[in-house]
């Protein structure tokens, strides 16, 4: 009787971790797109080449 709750708990943890990893991939993709837009849309003049402050 004890292994059944343990298996269900393991499945729940793995499902939660998979969902969290998928969300992190989407966040990373959004940050990459924002960075590319800023990198390609930066001013070409001589005021430093970076569009971000850090």
Long-range contacts (C-beta under 8 A, 24 or more apart in sequence): none
